[in-house]
Structure formats: C-alpha cells, structure tokens
Amino acid sequence: MSETALASLAGIDQLKVEPPTRIEFEGLLRSGQRRLLPNEQWRVLDQAHRKRNLAEYEGDLDVDETLLAALIRVAREVEKRVAMLTPLN
C-alpha cells in the first residue's frame, strides 16, 4: 500500500498513526537484511566477521585468499543491490 493510501486511511480515522518503536524498527531492519542476500553469502560475511574478531581480539591473523575473494564478490553484490533500493522520503 502506498504512503498516500495510508495517509488517506489515517485521515478518515480508518487507520491509527503511531510512531515506530526502536525494537520494531530494528526487527524490520534485521528482516530486510536477511532477505537482501542468499544464505551462502551471509555465511561468507559471517566467516569473515569471525576471522576479523580473532585477528582483532586474539591476535590470530590468518589471511585466507579464498575467503577474501568471496568477501569481495559478496561486497560487490551488496553494493549492486543497495544501489537499486528506492530512497526513503
């Protein structure tokens, strides 16, 4: 439903306008993030994040060229998908 249609319903008291809560917003954001990429790409991001944490917090720096190449591919895919998003008004 469009924003105009929602505003019309609110204008005739068929819809109650409420401000979003932080928890609601964060839930929607997580849901959108999960839908942005396929599971295998999320696994690449998760693995890279874990390796980054090991390097940062435990000094375990292990550069995995295969993971790095996969991470670059996923980052380019994210960039492409974000560029296609419609800006919020």
Secondary structure, 3 states (H helix, E strand, C coil): CCHHHHHHHHHCCCCCCCCCCHHHHHHHHHHHHHHHCCHHHHHHHHHHHHHHHHHHHHCCCCCCHHHHHHHHHHHHHHHHHHHCCCCCC
